[in-house]
Amino acid sequence: MNSDGAPTVLWRRHPKARRITLRIDPAHGQLIVTLPPRAARAAGLALLNEHADWVTSTLAALPEAAPLQDGATIPIDGEPHLIRCMPQRRGKAWLEPGLINVPGEPHSLALRVVNLLRAEAKHRLSIQASTKSAQAGATLTRVTMRDTQTRWGSCSAQGALMFSWRIVMAPPFVQDYVVAHEVAHLRHLDHGPGFWALADRLSPHRQAAVTWLRQEGPRLLRVGSPAATARAQRAARE
């Protein structure tokens, strides 16, 4: 939101867009308007005004942003973990039951926590992907982590899997299904019957995981919200 309470609007022009679209970016709490190459911004404004009630209600329904700061609590494997800043210590952040220990000064805490979560996600999801690809008789070439806003994972035709590192915050049954879904794409790049049969063979948690992500996924995207984290970093420097 801007200081006057109006939503922040990010305008994008995409060469392959065929129509004007509106999308809420939950991580940043802003609206993204995508325009085809020749569409006028006035047409985008007209669509925005037409759906003003939807924009307002959707932004209002976003979970509260969760900054990464000392004393904050975030989930790992669906279990709450307290972030503990340890300025007297040096080295990488590490996990203990219910705790995320973060050495270094408070202004670097957010980056250190993200690096820890990304590393944990890479380790855990890579093991699961390797195991499930062997079960599926599929060739897995690599596993990478990204911070995506519209999908929890993807599969390339070259056998590479990508996952959002944020999925490590979800319960294990959700992680299990997300990995199974993408591994199934190693054999079936579409969503045909063969794909769903393999995905369900690799994980029994499809319905529960999809329901959980629909309900709780936006909350994961709000963890470490850039604006909230920036505020926490500024406060730590004062």
N, C-alpha and C positions, 0 to 999 in steps of 0.2 A: 504494500500500500504506500502511496505517496503521503506526504505530511498532511494533505487536505482530506485524506481518507479515500481518495479515488484509487482504483487499482492500477498498478504499474502494467503498462502494455508494451510488449516487445514485438516489433514488426519485423517479419522475415519475408523475403521474396525467394521462392524456390523455383528453379527452372523446370522441374517436372510436375509441379502442382497444377491440377486441372480445375480446382475450385478454391474459393476462400474457406479457410478453416479456422476455428477457434479452439484453443487448447489451454487448460490450466496447467501450469508448471508447479507441482506441489512443493518441490524443494525450495524454490525461490518465492513461492506465494505470489506469482504473477500470471498474467494472461499473455499467451502467444498467439498472434494473428499471422497466419501464413497466406501470402498472396501469390497467385500465378504470375508469370512474367509480365503480362500486359494488363493486369488488373489495377485499377486506380485505388489509392488509399481511401478515397471517399466511399468506395463500395465496401471496403473493410469496416469503415466506421458505421455505415448503415447496418451491416450485419451485427456489429457489436452492439449498437443501440437496440436492435431487434431482440437480442438475447441478453439484454442488460440484467434482467431478473435472475436468469440462470447463472450469469457470471458472479453476481453479488452473492447468491445463495451458496454457490459452489466454493467460492473463496472463504465465506464465513464458516463453512462446514469443515475446512481443513483442520487437522489436528494442530495443536499448539506446537510451534517450533521448539526443538530441543537442542539448545546450544551445547557444545562440547566444552565443559568447564569443570573446574574442581568442585566436587560435591554433587554433580549431576549424576543421574542414574540412567543407563541405557541397557538394552537387552543384548545378550549373546546366547545363542541357542534358545531364545525365548525366555531366558532367566535374567532378572535384573542384576546389573553390575554397577557398583559405585565407582566413579572416577576419583582417584586420589592423586593429587599433585604432590610430588616429592622433590622440591627444588634443590635439596641437599644431595640428591643422588644424580648419577650420570649413567648414560647408556640408553638402551631401548626400553620402551614400555613393556610390561609383562602382566600376565594374568595370574590371579589367585582366585579361589572360590568366592564369587560375589564381588570381586574387586578388579579394577583396572589400575595398575600402578604406573604412574607417568613421571619419569625423572625429568629434570630440566625446569626452566623458567615457565611461569604460567602462560606467557604469550605464545609459546610454541606447543602448548598442550594439545590443541585441536588437531594440528597436523600429526603429532605423534600418535594420538588415538586412532585417527584414520589409517595411518600406516600400519598400526597393529591390527585393526579390523581387516584391512586388505590382505595382510599376510596370513591371518587366521583363515580367511575365506579361501585364499589360494591353496593353502595346505589341505584344508578339509574337503573342499569341493573337487580338487584334483584327485584325491584318493578315491572319492565316490565315483567320479567320472571314469577313472581308470578301471575300477571294479565293474561298473555297469557296462562299459563298452566291451569288456571281455565277455560278460554274460550275453550281450547282444550280438557278439561276433562282428563287431564294428571296429574300424580303424580310427583311433583318436590321435591327432597330430600334436595338438597343444591345447592348453587351457589358460585363458587370460581373464583378468578382473578389470572392470570398468565401473564408472559411476553413472549408470543410465537412468533415465527418467520414465521411459515408456515400456520397458521390457526387463524381465529379470534374467533373461539369458537368450543366447542365439547360437546358431550353428551355421558354419560356412560349408560350401561344397567341397572345400579342401580338408574337411575333417577337424576344423578348429572350433572349440567351444569358447564362448564368452559368457561370463556371469557378472551380475552386479554384486560388488563386494558386500552390499547391504543385506544380502540374503543370509549372511552368517548371523544376523541378529534374529532371524526367524527361528521358530522351533525346528528340531531335527526332522520331523515328518514333512515339513514344508521344503526344507533343503533337499530331502530325499526325492521328492516329486519333481522339483525344478530340475535337478540333475538328470533324472530319468527322462523327463520331457525332451531335454536337449540331446541326450545320448540317443534317444529314439530317432531323432532327426538325422543322425549319422547314417541310418539305414533308409529313412524315408523323409525326404525334404518337404513333403506335403503333409496335410493333416487328414489323410485318407484312413480307411479302416485298418490297413496294415500298421500304420503309425500308432493309432490308439491301442491296438492290441499289444504292440511291443511296449509302449509306455506303461500300460497297466500291468504287464508282466514284470517290468523292472521296478515298479513301485505301486503298492496298493493304496496310496494316499491321495489319489487325484482329486476326488470331490472335496475332501476335508482341506487339502492344501489350497485349492482354488478359492474355496469359501474364505479361508483365513486371509489369503492375499487380497481378496476383494475388500474385506473389512479392515484389515490391519496394515496392508501394504502402504497406504499413504502416510501412516505414522512412521514407517521406516524411512521414507523419503524426507521426512521433516527432521530426522536426527542429523545434527550438524548442519542445519539450514545455514547457507552462506551468510545471510544477513544476521541471524542470531549469533553465529560463531564470531563474526566480525565485531559485534557489540561486546561479546565476552572478551575478545582479545584486546579491544580498546580499554575496557574496564581493568584488565589485568595490568596494563601498562601505566595506569594512573596511580 
